[in-house]
């Protein structure tokens, strides 16, 4: 019996031992999971903080310190949990313990080199973050590249890689990595971050499109891609200089002008992001009577451009220096604020002078009131102060005639400033374009014309011939659709010779033709004189019309220098004709010379005699003076001058498609911008079609002045 009792008691203790041990183990597992999840919550909260707040959090032991303590306790409880070591590595990195973070992440990689958890980036990206923050950029590059290989369906690591290249001023690699990173990003938070990064330089239309229209991640990635390509000052090279400069500015403002809410910087950061570094930055003196304030000037962008920032609730807001002083304070305080800035911008000197004048007026009135027994008790010690405050506020603050300048500068803060330095003086170019029906009818024929005056080119004397000078031009041009997919590309090299005064009087002229699908295109042009002597970079939108129709149509109007008939092959020869049309893409048309135009008519109807009959009317209307003008019509191309006082011409022909050219005497027209219209009426069908273009008419004197100028010419 005793033996049985002993066995039962022993069994009881053994069972309780194992049950207790299992309960303890389960409790530890639960504790680990709780600590792990709490640590991750603190990490997430910390990541949402701006840069400055993160620094304060580290100093005062807030979010990230708590997360670190929790995860370190959890590791002690379960040292074999790979997820714990991964989260610990993330925590240590955020806490600035980079060596420890590197060790932990490296240990995780040994067990699983593709590991990731809790939605955090994978181990290689974590390692890339660590090396970038340590300044070990080569190792960071290797880590981010490895992170890309972990999952080929997520290209976000390339975005992180591009940021490293930006740190290193390796702009070509940065641009290539950034665009590569836009191919496939799975995490919608990362996609939203990309637009958050550039929202302050987006147009209102772009912001509305992002907020209201784009739903899928594919649409949003395509939007970001086009957003930056539209801002690339030179799409022909591999670098997006605007993208690189923006992210450099963004890094600076988030570090120096931090704020605890999106976009994570205050108004100083907004202005810096848009306009760049100020010419001068003045930080106001700290006193008990005045809020912290700063003033920035941008005279290098626009004369008299300044911005004032006032500290409110811990952050700086764009405003007026009047906001830095309570309106009940003495005017002399406000005078001091403006006067101490007198040397950084004339505006502050003018304001200080005006405030002083107003103070003198107020002082005189106060003294008069002080001695008056009617309005105030004589000898009242507060009389002067009360009157000074009220009069200064009402007479000056509310009637500030400098408010217009202030409001104009506030409005200017919505603009952007970016100077693209090509490393060479600017090469001016005039250009124009026109579209016509292609031979295959389905496409349209784009003709792009451009000219460069010899006087802006650098000529060198010939070593073989006296009075001969040589230079070269290299053209690189690409056409893109509106999504910046390349459609056409052309490269041309020209060796140019000139004799004597030709180097200042002649022009270089060329034409580029392409049969393309109708629609809108972006043309990017880079022109170089002697490679680096002068460089011109241009972009413009070309609207190529659709002529694939049976309706009566009139093509674009080409402004020409002259039209001639020839039997020889020439680059200015119109297809399926013997018409040589030499284009005139000059910025202005001199009114002492005839205005020559070329256009085409399509789909005329034939009558019973198998002939066409149509009426053409021309009009030139000055847009500035609203003055109509019926020009004289001159057939100057054959040497005969068949002048007419009418602007209407009736013609007959055998072809349903016609090539037309004509010249106008514009000597009686005033100078300025005018609208030229060609209207065709088919007398057989009764249908009408119209084509129009704007022209700029100049005088001979204006043309001479333009010829001696090297300023940037008008672009189209």
JOZISUL-V83312 format. One record per residue. RES is the residue in one small letter. SS is DSSP state (h for helix, s for strand, l for the rest). OMEGA is omega in radians with two decimals (none if undefined). D_FIRST is the distance of its C-alpha to the first C-alpha in whole Angstrom. Layout:
res->{RES:RES}
ss->{SS:SS}
omega->{OMEGA:OMEGA}
d_first->{D_FIRST:D_FIRST}
This chain:
res->{x:x:x:x:x:x:x:x:x:x:x:x:x:x:x:x:x:x:x:x:x:x:x:x:x:x:x:x:x:x:x:x:x:x:x:x:x:x:x:x:x:x:x:x:x:x:x:x:x:x:x:x:x:x:x:x:x:x:x:x:x:x:x:x:x:x:x:x:x:x:x:x:x:x:x:x:x:x:x:x:x:x:x:x:x:x:x:x:x:x:x:x:x:x:x:x:x:x:x:x:x:x:x:x:x:x:x:x:x:x:x:x:x:x:x:x:x:x:x:x:x:x:x:x:x:x:x:x:x:x:x:x:x:x:x:x:x:x:x:x:x:x:x:x:x:x:x:x:x:x:x:x:x:x:x:x:x:x:x:x:x:x:x:x:x:x:x:x:x:x:x:x:x:x:x:x:x:x:x:x:x:x:x:x:x:x:x:x:x:x:x:x:x:x:x:x:x:x:x:x:x:x:x:x:x:x:x:x:x:x:x:x:x:x:x:x:x:x:x:x:x:x:x:x:x:x:x:x:x:x:x:x:x:x:x:x:x:x:x:x:x:x:x:x:x:x:x:x:x:x:x:x:x:x:x:x:x:x:x:x:x:x:x:x:x:x:x:x:x:x:x:x:x:x:x:x:x:x:x:x:x:x:x:x:x:x:x:x:x:x:x:x:x:x:x:x:x:x:x:x:x:x:x:x:x:x:x:x:x:x:x:x:x:x:x:x:x:x:x:x:x:x:x:x:x:x:x:x:x:x:x:x:x:x:x:x:x:x:x:x:x:x:x:x:x:x:x:x:x:x:x:x:x:x:x:x:x:x:x:x:x:x:x:x:x:x:x:x:x:x:x:x:x:x:x:x:x:x:x:x:x:x:x:x:x:x:x:x:x:x:x:x:x:x:x:x:x:x:x:x:x:x:x:x:x:x:x:x:x:x:x:x:x:x:x:x:x:x:x:x:x:x:x:x:x:x:x:x:x:x:x:x:x:x:x:x:x:x:x:x:x:x:x:x:x:x:x:x:x:x:x:x:x:x:x:x:x:x:x:x:x:x:x:x:x:x:x:x:x:x:x:x:x:x:x:x:x:x:x:x:x:x:x:x:x:x:x:x:x:x:x:x:x:x:x:x:x:x:x:x:x:x:x:x:x:x:x:x:x:x:x:x:x:x:x:x:x:x:x:x:x:x:x:x:x:x:x:x:x:x:x:x:x:x:x:x:x:x:x:x:x:x:x:x:x:x:x:x:x:x:x:x:x:x:x:x:x:x:x:x:x:x:x:x:x:x:x:x:x:x:x:x:x:x:x:x:x:x:x:x:x:x:x:x:x:x:x:x:x:x:x:x:x:x:x:x:x:x:x:x:x:x:x:x:x:x:x:x:x:x:x:x:x:x:x:x:x:x:x:x:x:x:x:x:x:x:x:x:x:x:x:x:x:x:x:x:x:x:x:x:x:x:x:x:x:x:x:x:x:x:x:x:x:x:x:x:x:x:x:x:x:x:x:x:x:x:x:x:x:x:x:x:x:x:x:x:x:x:x:x:x:x:x:x:x:x:x:x:x:x:x:x:x:x:x:x:x:x:x:x:x:x:x:x:x:x:x:x:x:x:x:x:x:x:x:x}
ss->{l:h:h:h:h:h:h:h:h:h:h:h:h:h:h:h:h:h:h:h:h:h:h:h:h:h:h:h:h:h:h:h:h:h:h:h:h:h:h:h:h:h:h:h:h:h:h:l:l:l:h:h:h:h:h:h:h:h:h:l:l:l:h:h:h:h:h:h:h:h:h:h:h:h:h:h:h:l:l:l:l:h:h:h:h:h:h:h:h:h:h:h:h:h:l:l:l:h:h:h:h:h:h:h:h:h:h:h:h:h:h:l:l:l:l:l:l:l:l:l:l:l:h:h:h:h:h:h:h:h:h:h:h:h:l:l:h:h:h:h:h:h:h:h:h:h:h:h:h:h:l:l:l:l:l:h:h:h:h:h:h:h:h:h:h:h:h:l:l:l:h:h:h:h:h:h:h:h:h:h:h:l:l:l:l:l:l:h:h:h:h:h:h:h:h:h:h:h:h:h:h:l:l:h:h:h:h:h:h:h:h:h:h:l:l:l:h:h:h:h:h:h:h:h:h:h:h:h:h:h:l:l:l:l:l:l:l:l:l:l:h:h:h:h:h:h:h:h:h:h:h:h:h:h:h:h:l:s:l:l:l:l:l:l:s:l:h:h:h:h:h:h:h:h:h:l:l:l:l:s:s:s:s:l:l:l:s:l:l:s:l:l:s:s:s:s:s:l:l:l:l:l:l:l:l:s:s:s:s:s:s:s:l:l:s:s:s:s:s:l:h:h:h:h:s:l:l:l:l:l:h:h:h:h:h:h:h:h:h:l:l:l:l:l:l:h:h:h:h:h:h:h:h:h:h:h:h:h:h:h:h:h:h:h:h:h:h:h:h:h:l:l:l:l:l:l:l:l:l:l:l:l:h:h:h:h:h:h:h:h:h:h:h:h:h:l:h:h:h:l:l:l:h:h:h:h:h:h:h:h:h:h:l:l:l:l:l:l:l:l:l:l:l:l:s:s:l:l:l:s:s:s:s:s:s:s:s:l:l:l:l:l:l:s:s:s:s:s:s:s:s:s:s:h:h:h:l:l:l:s:s:l:l:l:l:l:l:s:s:s:s:s:s:s:s:s:s:s:s:s:l:l:l:l:l:s:s:s:s:s:s:s:s:s:s:s:s:s:s:l:l:h:h:h:h:l:s:s:s:s:s:s:s:s:s:s:l:l:s:s:s:s:s:s:s:s:s:s:s:l:l:l:l:s:s:s:s:s:s:s:s:s:s:s:l:l:l:l:l:l:l:l:s:s:l:l:l:s:s:s:s:s:s:s:s:l:l:l:l:l:l:l:s:l:l:l:l:l:s:s:s:s:s:l:l:l:l:l:s:s:l:l:l:l:s:s:s:s:s:s:s:s:l:l:l:s:l:l:l:l:l:s:s:s:s:s:s:s:s:s:s:s:l:l:l:l:l:s:s:l:l:s:s:s:l:l:l:l:l:l:l:l:l:l:l:l:l:s:s:s:s:s:s:l:l:l:l:s:s:s:s:s:s:s:s:l:l:l:l:l:l:s:s:s:s:s:s:s:s:s:s:s:l:l:l:l:l:s:s:s:s:s:s:s:s:s:s:s:l:h:h:h:h:h:h:h:h:l:l:l:l:l:l:l:l:l}
omega->{3.10:-3.13:-3.14:3.12:3.14:-3.14:-3.14:3.12:3.13:3.12:3.13:-3.13:3.14:3.14:3.14:3.12:-3.10:3.09:3.12:3.13:3.13:3.10:3.11:3.13:3.13:3.12:3.12:3.12:3.11:3.14:3.13:-3.12:3.12:3.14:-3.12:-3.11:3.10:3.11:3.14:3.10:3.11:3.09:3.14:3.12:3.13:-3.11:-3.14:-3.13:3.02:-3.04:-3.09:-3.14:3.08:3.13:3.11:3.13:3.12:-3.08:-3.03:2.99:-3.10:-2.98:-2.99:3.10:3.11:3.13:-3.12:3.13:-3.12:-3.06:3.10:3.05:-3.13:3.13:3.10:-3.13:-3.11:-3.06:-3.11:-3.12:-3.10:-3.14:3.10:-3.13:3.10:3.14:3.11:3.09:3.10:-3.12:-3.12:3.10:-3.13:3.14:3.11:3.10:-2.95:-3.13:3.10:3.12:3.13:3.14:-3.11:-3.12:3.09:3.12:3.09:3.14:3.12:-3.13:-3.11:-3.04:3.06:-2.95:3.01:-3.10:3.10:3.14:3.08:3.06:-3.04:-3.00:-3.10:3.08:3.06:3.13:3.08:3.08:-3.10:-3.09:3.12:-3.14:3.07:-3.10:3.10:-2.91:3.13:3.11:3.10:3.12:3.13:-3.11:-3.13:3.07:3.11:3.10:3.09:-3.10:-3.13:-3.12:-3.09:3.13:3.08:-3.04:3.13:3.13:3.10:3.06:3.10:3.11:-3.14:3.12:3.07:3.13:3.07:3.07:-3.06:-3.09:3.05:-2.91:-3.13:3.14:3.12:-3.14:-3.13:3.14:-3.12:-3.14:3.07:3.14:-3.14:-3.08:-3.03:3.08:-3.04:-3.06:-3.11:3.10:3.11:3.10:3.11:3.12:-3.13:3.11:3.06:3.13:-3.03:-3.06:-3.08:3.04:3.11:3.06:3.10:3.13:3.14:3.12:3.12:3.12:-3.14:-3.06:-2.96:-2.93:-3.01:-3.08:-3.06:3.13:3.09:3.12:-3.10:3.09:3.10:3.12:3.13:3.14:-3.13:3.13:-3.09:3.13:3.07:-3.08:3.12:-3.09:3.11:-3.13:-3.07:3.08:-3.02:-3.05:2.94:-3.04:3.14:3.09:-3.11:-3.12:-3.12:-3.10:3.02:3.10:-3.11:3.11:-3.12:-3.04:3.13:3.09:-2.99:-3.11:-2.98:3.10:-3.01:3.11:3.12:0.11:3.05:3.01:-3.10:-3.06:3.05:3.11:3.13:-3.14:3.13:-3.12:-3.08:-3.00:-3.14:-3.09:3.12:3.07:3.08:3.10:-3.14:3.10:-3.07:3.11:-3.10:3.06:3.14:-3.05:-3.00:3.03:3.05:-3.07:3.08:3.03:3.10:3.08:-3.13:3.14:3.12:3.07:-3.11:-3.11:3.12:-3.14:-3.11:3.08:3.09:-3.13:-3.11:3.13:3.09:3.12:3.05:-3.13:-3.10:3.11:3.06:-3.10:3.14:3.10:3.06:-3.14:-3.12:-3.09:3.05:-3.02:3.10:-3.14:3.14:3.11:-3.13:3.10:3.12:3.09:-3.13:-3.12:-3.13:-3.07:-3.13:3.10:-2.99:-3.06:-3.07:3.11:-3.12:3.14:-3.09:3.09:3.13:3.14:3.12:3.14:-3.13:3.11:3.14:3.10:-3.14:3.12:3.12:3.11:-3.14:-3.13:3.13:3.13:-3.12:3.14:3.12:3.14:-3.10:-3.10:-3.10:3.09:-3.10:-3.05:-3.10:3.04:-3.09:3.13:3.11:-3.05:-3.12:-3.05:-3.10:-3.08:-3.13:-3.09:3.13:-3.11:-3.05:-3.13:-3.12:-3.12:-3.03:-3.04:-3.07:-3.06:-3.07:3.13:-3.09:-3.10:3.04:-3.10:-3.12:3.10:-3.12:-3.12:3.11:3.12:3.06:3.12:-3.13:-3.13:3.10:-3.13:-3.12:3.10:3.05:-3.14:-3.14:-3.11:-3.14:3.10:3.14:3.07:-3.09:3.06:-3.11:-3.13:2.96:-3.14:3.08:3.11:3.05:3.11:-3.11:3.07:3.08:3.12:-3.12:3.05:-3.12:3.11:3.00:3.13:3.09:3.02:-3.13:-3.07:3.10:-3.11:3.11:3.09:3.14:-3.02:3.13:3.12:3.10:3.11:3.06:3.13:3.09:3.12:-3.09:-3.05:3.14:3.09:3.07:-3.10:-3.06:3.03:3.14:3.07:3.07:-3.13:3.00:-3.09:3.06:3.01:3.10:2.93:-3.04:3.02:3.12:2.92:-3.09:-3.13:-3.14:3.09:3.10:3.03:-3.12:3.08:-3.12:2.96:-3.00:3.07:3.11:-3.12:3.03:-3.05:3.10:-3.11:3.12:-3.05:-3.06:3.14:2.96:-3.09:3.11:-3.11:3.11:-3.13:3.09:2.99:-3.06:3.09:3.12:3.13:3.12:-3.13:3.01:3.08:3.06:-3.07:2.99:3.13:-3.11:3.04:-3.08:3.10:-3.04:3.14:3.08:-3.12:3.06:3.11:-3.08:2.99:3.08:3.14:3.10:3.10:-3.12:-3.05:3.14:-3.14:-3.13:-3.07:3.08:3.13:3.05:-3.08:2.99:-3.10:2.95:3.11:3.08:3.02:-3.02:2.98:3.05:3.07:-3.11:3.07:-3.10:3.08:-3.13:3.14:-3.08:-3.10:3.11:-3.13:3.11:-3.10:3.09:3.10:3.03:-3.13:3.03:-3.12:-3.14:-3.03:3.09:-3.13:-3.12:-3.12:-3.13:3.13:-3.08:-3.05:3.06:3.12:3.12:3.02:-3.09:3.13:3.06:3.08:-3.14:3.11:-3.11:2.96:2.99:3.12:3.11:3.11:-3.10:3.12:3.13:3.13:3.07:3.08:-3.07:-3.13:3.12:3.07:-3.12:3.04:3.04:-3.09:3.11:-3.10:-3.08:-3.09:-3.14:-3.10:3.12:-3.13:3.03:-3.01:2.96:-3.08:-3.06:3.04:-2.98:-2.93:-3.13:-3.12:3.09:-3.14:-3.13:-3.04:3.10:3.12:-3.12:3.09:-3.08:3.12:3.07:-3.08:3.02:-3.14:3.14:-3.06:3.10:3.09:-3.08:3.01:-3.02:3.01:-3.07:3.09:3.14:2.98:-3.09:-3.07:-3.09:-3.13:3.01:3.11:-3.14:-3.12:-3.13:3.07:3.10:-3.10:3.02:-3.13:-3.12:3.05:3.10:-3.07:3.09:-3.10:-3.09:-3.12:3.12:3.06:-3.05:2.95:-3.08:3.05:3.07:3.09:3.08:-3.10:3.14:3.06:3.12:3.14:3.11:3.13:3.12:3.10:3.12:-3.10:-3.13:-3.12:3.09:3.11:-3.13:-3.12:3.14:3.12:3.03:none}
d_first->{0:4:5:5:6:9:10:11:12:14:15:17:19:20:21:23:24:26:27:28:30:32:33:34:36:37:39:41:42:43:45:47:48:49:51:52:54:55:57:59:60:61:63:64:66:67:69:71:72:76:76:77:74:72:73:72:69:68:70:68:65:64:63:63:61:59:58:58:55:53:54:53:50:49:50:47:44:45:48:48:49:53:54:53:55:58:58:58:61:63:62:63:66:67:66:69:66:68:66:63:63:65:62:60:62:63:59:58:61:60:57:59:63:63:61:61:59:60:63:64:67:65:64:68:70:67:68:72:72:70:73:76:75:75:78:77:79:79:75:75:78:76:73:74:76:72:71:74:73:69:70:74:73:73:76:75:75:79:79:77:79:82:82:81:84:86:85:86:90:89:91:91:88:86:88:87:84:84:86:83:80:82:81:78:76:72:71:73:73:75:78:78:78:81:83:82:83:87:87:89:92:91:94:93:94:91:89:89:89:85:84:85:86:84:81:79:78:81:84:83:83:86:87:86:88:91:91:91:93:96:96:96:100:100:98:100:98:95:94:93:95:94:90:90:92:90:86:88:89:86:84:86:86:82:82:84:85:81:80:77:78:79:81:80:83:86:89:90:88:90:93:93:91:94:97:95:96:98:102:101:98:98:95:96:96:93:94:93:95:95:92:91:94:95:98:99:102:103:107:106:105:107:110:108:105:102:99:98:94:92:89:87:83:83:85:88:90:94:96:99:99:100:97:96:97:97:100:100:101:104:106:106:103:103:107:105:102:105:107:105:105:108:108:106:108:111:109:108:111:113:110:110:114:113:111:113:116:114:113:116:117:114:115:119:118:115:118:120:118:117:120:121:120:120:117:115:115:117:115:112:110:108:111:111:108:107:110:109:106:107:110:109:106:108:111:110:106:107:110:109:112:110:107:108:108:104:103:105:103:100:101:101:98:97:99:98:99:99:102:101:103:104:106:109:112:112:114:116:116:117:116:116:115:116:115:116:116:115:117:113:114:110:109:111:113:113:115:114:117:117:120:120:123:124:125:121:120:121:123:124:128:128:129:131:133:135:134:131:128:125:121:118:116:112:111:107:107:104:103:100:99:97:94:95:95:98:101:104:105:108:109:113:114:118:120:123:127:129:133:134:134:131:128:129:130:129:125:123:122:119:118:114:114:111:110:107:105:107:104:104:103:103:105:104:107:107:111:112:115:115:111:110:114:113:110:110:107:107:105:106:106:108:108:109:111:110:113:112:113:117:118:120:119:121:119:118:121:122:124:126:129:131:131:133:134:133:133:131:127:126:122:124:125:124:122:124:127:130:129:128:127:126:124:124:121:122:121:124:127:131:133:136:135:134:131:130:127:126:124:123:123:121:122:125:127:130:133:135:136:133:134:132:133:131:132:131:131:130:129:128:127:127:123:124:127:127:130:131:133:135:135:138:137:138:138:138:137:140:142:144:143:143:142:142:141:139:135:135:136:136:135:135:134:133:129:126:125:127:127:129:130:132:133:134:136:134:137:137:133:132:129:126:123:124:123:125:124:125:126:126:128:128:131:130:127:127:124:124:121:121:120:120:120:120:123:123:127:129:132:134:133:129:129:131:128:125:127:127:123:120:118:115:117:116:113:112}
